[in-house]
Every structure is written in structure tokens, then in C-alpha cells.
Amino acid sequence: MEKKTVRTGIAGAGFAARFHYEALKKVYGVNVEIEGVFDVSQEAAEKYGKERGIKVYKSLEELIDKVDVVHVCTPPVTHEPLAVAALKQDKFAIVEKPMTGYFGDGSENFDARKISMEKVLEGALASIERMLKAEKESKGRILYAENWVYAPAIQKEREIIEKSGAQILRMYGEESHSGSHAPTYGLWKFSGGGTLVGKACHPLTAALYLKQVEGIARDGKPIRPKAVSGRVHKLTQLPQYQDKGHIRTDYFDVEDLGLMHVIFEDGMVADIVASEIVLGGIHNWIEIIANNHRTMCNINPNTAMQSYTPAEIYYKDIYIVEKTETKAGWSNPSPEEDFFTGYPLEMEAFYRAIALGEEPQGNSLLGADTISAIYSAYVSAERGGAEVEIKIF
């Protein structure tokens, strides 16, 4: 059977755009034609396009007109307008995490410390509603690019749940490291929040996804989140914090540590931790405690490979793993980091959905549940950890 061809464009030329491009080159079930790239920074777009031999577009509208799908790899503040612009032209939008959020009142000096988190939640929910409305009115769809959903460990756990009839009682997940790559991170007006939005979204979405899997496998209906309790902290901003120079600290109005306790419709729970204060590379994992099994999913790091060098100079040209501060001593080089974190599998699934009509597991409702839960957790944190109901779309 002849493979279908899908024309695609990339909006953004930063960190996310780089790994999206690499994952696209590994899609095998569909012919992907990468039409070009657009970025508000013409210099960044020119550099990105030249390195990959693809066309550089001077406007988003021109790029959208030429493609079937747009990869939204831009700062979170732009996710909604870019996705909606694509959907209005009946194009698909692959939207990086977080799907959307609340980014202030548009003022240059916006400070989230001076606004009620109830207003923040209200703004985030309104953004979700606008995106879902645009999707409903479009021939295209939102594909929520949460790579944890497609990570091999998570997909193996999905199989275990489906085939064993498991009931998940509790999950405990974490994403932590020593600070974001993005220069705009640390300003709520660009990122939509701190560590809850930027990092907790990963293990949280995995937990929400696995409960959906459980409910569909047993009763034909996903189990959705019902309520959340949250706490946030700004540890590196405390006057007593002793900065040794290893952890990023240039945050303005966002937290560097966040905790969420999620209660599902069936009364079962998930505990999520995220932070910017962990050294030694990315700490990504989720544990599933069920009535017939227990699983530890190690996203990063994993022990597929271990290596030792007495001096970092020997490994100066060798990639080890994301976010590690040193290559000296023992390390866990990831021989296929993109595969372990799910990116190629995610893109394969998305392009099969676009070309063949298959149902993606990373969809807009999963993204909406994630955002609704996170911003409800901010309200909870403002109330000292009081439980807050999560709105479900």
C-alpha cells in the first residue's frame, strides 16, 4: 500500500523545534514532507532552516497555507493563538506542553504575585474553552504533544492495565532538574506559571492518561480527575538560600517547587512532585500501585547503559544525558534518549492520526484535564492546600 504524504511546518526554532524535527525524521508509516519553519526571530529561523535545509517563512499565515499540520513549538503564551490559527484553516495543530494556560493581562510589567489565583484559573479555563471550540469547528484536530504518554515504559504499563484488568489505587510521579532551558522561563507572562506548569505537567498527564486507560478497559469510559490539593514554594528566592551556582535561580514570579495531590472520580489518588532544585540530570519517573501489580516507570535516567570516566575532558564531545552538570565519574548515558522519552513514538502516532484517521492517545481533552488540574492546584496552594474541584470539559 502506498504511504500517504503529509505536509508539515514548524512554528518555533528553539529547543522543542529541534527534537520535533529529529522525531519527524523517524516517522515510518507516513511520508512526512517538512515544508519549512517560521519564528518571530528571523535570525533564529534562518539558522534553524539552514542547518536542516528547509525553507524559512516570514509569516505564520504563509506557512499555515502551505501545510496540513503545524507543530507549535513556541513559548506557551503563543500556544492558543497559533493552534487556533491553524484550526481555522482546517489544519492540524501539534501543540507542545503545556497546551495552554493563563499569561496575564498583556501588560509589560505583569506580576503573578499580585493577582488572585482564582482569576488565573478562570483565564486558563477560558483559554481551554476557546481552543476546544476552535477544534470542534475545524476539520483539523489538536494533538497534545505530551511525550510521557508515548514513552515505552508508560505504553508497557498501559498494556499491563488493559490485559490484567488492573485497578490503579495510587500513583506517585516526579519531574525535577536544575532549571529550564528556556530564557523566558521564570516569567509568568511567557510560561504561564512555574514548575507545576513546566514540569509537573509530564507525570501528571501520564497519571491522568493511565486512569483513562483503566476506565476504558474495564467500563468503556475514562476515569477523570475530580479534585486537587496543591502547594508551591520558591526555595531559591528565600533570603536564607545559599547559592553555589549549580541551580538556576533567576525566577521572577514563579515557583521552583510544586506538589499536587489528585483525587479521581473513583476515589483513587495520584501524588505529583516537580521542582527546579535537583542536581544530577533530569529525574523523571512514575510509580503505579495497583490491586494486582506495582510498576516503576523510569523515564530519565534509566540504566540501559552505565559508564565511568575519571576526567570530564574525555567525554567533552560525547552527549551523555539531558541536564547533567558533569560527565565525570559514573553516569547513565542514554543510547536512545529520544526513544526512551517517547518522541519518535509520539510523532508516529500523530501522523497516523492525521493521515489514516487513527485515534491519538495524546488528544485535546487529555491536555485540557492537565491544565484544569494544574491551575486548580494553584488556587489550592493560595488557600494553604485546601481541596479544589477540577473542572472537566
N, C-alpha and C positions, 0 to 999 in steps of 0.2 A: 504494500500500500504506500502510495506517495505521501510523504510528510507534508503537512500544511505549513505555510510560511506566515510568520507574524512579524510585522514591522514594529520596532520599539525605539523609544527615545528616552534619554536620561536627563532628568532635571536635577541639577546639582553636580558639582565637580570635586566634592570633598571625600572624606573617609568612607561614608556609606556608598557613594557612587563608585568608588574603586572596587569594593568587594561585590557590589551588584554586577559590575561588568565581568569580573572573573567568574562569577556563578553563571552568568548568561552563556559564557563560552563552553560550559559543561552541559547545557541542556541538550538532550539527545532525542527526545520524542517529537520535537517540533523544530522546524527551521526558523531560527531567530535571526532577523536582519537588523543589526543595530544601526539605525538611521543617523543618529547624531546626539549631541549634547547641548544643553543650554544652562547657563549660570549667570546670575546677576553680575558676577565678576567676570568680565570678558577675558581678563588675563588668565584667571583660573580655568575658564572654559577652553581657551586656546591651548593651554598647556596640556589639559586632560585629553582634548581631541587629537593633538599632535602625537602624544605618546601612544595612542591607540589607533591612529589612522582613521578617525571618524570625523564627520562634518560638525562644525560648530555653528549653532543657530544664534541669531541675535535677539530673538524674541521667543517666549514660551508659546505664543499663539502659532507662530510659524512651525515650530516643532510639532505641536499637537496635530496640526493639519496634515502632517506627513506620516503619522504613525497610527498604529492600532492600540498601543498601550504606552503609558508614561510611567517611568519609575520616579517616584517622588522621594528624592534623596537630599532634600534641603533641610534647613533648620525647622524644628517643629512648628514655629509660628506661621510658616507658609504652607503647612500640610493641607489644611482645609481649602484655601483658595486655589491651590494647584490641582488638588483632586477634583474639586467641583468644576474647574475649568475643563478638565479632561472629560468628565462625565457629561457635561453639557454638549460636548461634541460626540457623544456616544462612544467614547474611548474608555478603555480600562485604566485604572489607576492602581499601581502597586505602591502602597504607602508605607514608608518606614515607620518604625515605632518612635515615639508614641503616635497613635493615629491622629490625635488632635489634642486640644486642651484649652486652657484659658491663658491669655498672654497680655492681659492688662487692658488699659483704656486707650492705647495708642500713643500716649504721651511719652516724650523722650525720657523723662525723669520718673517713670513709673516705678514704684517701690511696693512689692507684695507684702512687706511688713506692715504697711499702713492700710490694708484692705481686709475686710471680713472674708474668711474662707467660705462662708455661705454664698457670697457674691461670686467668688471664684468657681465654686461648684456649679452655680447657676449658669455662668458663662460657658463652662466646659460642656454641660449638658445641652445647651443651645447649639453649640458647635456640632455635637454629635447629631442632633436632630436635623440640622441643615445638610450635613453630609449624607445621612441616610435618605433624606428626601430627594437629594440630587441623584443618588443611586437608583432609587425607585423609579424616577422619571427617565432614566437613561437605559440605553441598550448595553452600556458598559457596566462594570462592577468595581467595587473597592476590594482589593486583595491586600489584606493586612499582613505586612511583612514582619512577623514575629518568628525569627529563626528557631527559637526553642521548640516550637510546635513540631518542626520538621527534623530536629536533631535525632540521630539514630537511637539514642538511649530513650528519648521520650516516645518515639514511634514503637520501640520494642515494648515499652510499658503499656502503650495503647493495645497492642496485640495481647498481652497478658490479661489485661482487664476484660477485653472483649471475649476471649476464648475461655477464661476461667470463671466468668460470672462474678468477678470481684466487686466488693463494696469498699470504697475508699473511706476510711474513718478519719484520717488526719494526713496532712501534707506539711512539710517544712522545707522551704526553699530560700536560697540566698543568691544575690549577685552583689559582689563587692570588689573594689580595687582602689587604686590610689588617686583617682581623678580622671575626668573625661578628656577625650581628645579635643573636643570642640572648643574653639576660642570663645564662642558665645555662651557656653555653659557657665552657669553661675549667675546669670541674669534672667529673672523670671519672664521678662517681656519677650525673650527669644526662646527659652527652653520650656516654659510652661510649668516650672517647678524645679525641684532638686532631685535628690536621689530616689524618691518614690516614683517620679515620672521617668527619669532617665535609666534607672537600674531595676527597681522593684517590678517594673512592667514585665520583665523577662520571666522570672519564676512565677509571678502572679498569673500571667497568661497561660503558662504551662499548667498550673493548678486548675485554672478555670476550664481549660481545654480537656483535661483528663476527667474532670467531673461531668463535662458534657458527654464525653465518650461513654462513661459508666452509665449515665441515664439513658442514652440512646440504645446501648447494647441490651439493657435489661427491660426498659419500658417504652422505647421508641421516642423518648422525649428527653432533651438535655436537662441536667441539673444545673441551675443557675445560682449565682451568689445572691444572698439576701441582705446581709448586714456586715458592717466592718467596724473595728476599733483600731485607731491609729495613734502613733506617737512619732514626733520628729525632733531632731536635735541638730544643733550647729556647733559641734565639738571643736572644730578648728578655729572658730570665731571667739571662743571663750578666752578671756584675758589670761587665764592660767595655762592655756595650751602652750607647750614647748615645741616650737617648730625646728626640726632637724633638717628640713629641706627635701624630704623624700615624698611628702604628701602634698597634693595641690590644695591651696588654701584661699585662692583669690575669688571667693564667692561673695556676692553682694546681698541678695535677698532670698537665697535658697538654702535648704538643709543639706547636711552631709551624712546624716544617718536617719533612716526611717524604718518603722516597724508596722506591720499590718496583721491583724487577726481577722480572718474572713470566715463568716458563717454561711453555709449553703442552705438551700431550700429544705434539704433533708436533715438539717441539724449538724452535719459533719463540718469539719473545720480545716483551715489552712493557715499556717503562720509564715509570713514573708519578712525577710530582713534584707536591707540593702544599705550600702554605705560607700563612702569615698575614702575610707581610712585604713584599708587593708593593703599591706605590702606583700610582695612576692608573686605578682601576677594576678590575673582575674580568678576570682573564687566563685564559680558558678555551679550550683548543684541543687537538686531537689530530691527529698526522700518521700516515698509513698508508703503509708502504713495502712494496709487493707485487712479485711477479715479472713483472707486466705493466703496472703503473702506480704512481703516487705521488699521494697526496691530502692536502691540508691542510684540515681542518675547523675553521673559526674560529667558535666559539660566541659568545664575547664577548671583546673587542669585534669588530665587523665594520665594513666600510667602505661599507655601503649608503648612509650619509649622513655628510657632514663639515660642521662648522660652526665659525665663529670669532666670538668677541666679545672686545673689549678689556677689558671690566669685567663681573664676575660679576653685578652688580646687574641687568643687563638680562635675565638668564635666571633670576632668582630664583623665578619661578612656573612654570618650564618644566622638566619631567623630561628629563634627558639620558640617563643610563645608570646602572645599579646600581653603588654603591660608589665612584663617582668623588669625589675630595676637593675638586675645584674645577671650576667651569664656565667659568672664564676661559681665553682662548687658544683653540687648536684643540681640538675634541672630536669624538667619533663618536656623535652622538645616534642611538639605535636607534628607528626609526619604528614597529617592531612587535617589541619586545624579547621579549614572551611567545612570539610565533610562532617567532622565531629560536632560542629556548631550548627549544622543543618542548612547552610546556604544553598548548595547545589540542589539538594532535595526540595527545598522550598521553591526555587525557581522552576524546576522541572514540573512540580505540581501546579504552579501558577500558569505556566504556558500550556499545559494540558487543559487546564480550565478554560483558558482563553480560546485555544484552537479547537478543542474537542468537546467542550461543554461539561467536563468533569467537575464535580463539586469540590472546591478548595476547602481545606480544613482551617486555613487562616482567612476568615471572612470578616465582613464589617461588623457583624453582631458580636463576635469574639473581641474585636478591637473596642467596640462600644462598652461591653461589660468591663473591660480592663480600665478604661478611662473613668467610667462611672464609679468603680470601686476605689480607684486611686484618689480622686477628688473628694469622695465621701470620707476617705481616711484623713484628708487634710482638715475637713470640718471636725472630725472626731478628735484629732490632735489639738485643735484650737479649744475644744471643750474638755481637755485633760484626759482624753482616751475614752470618752463616753461612746456607747454604741450608736451608729448611724445607719439608717436604712439605705440600701443601694437601689437606685432607680434602674429598672430593666426595660430595655426597648423592645 
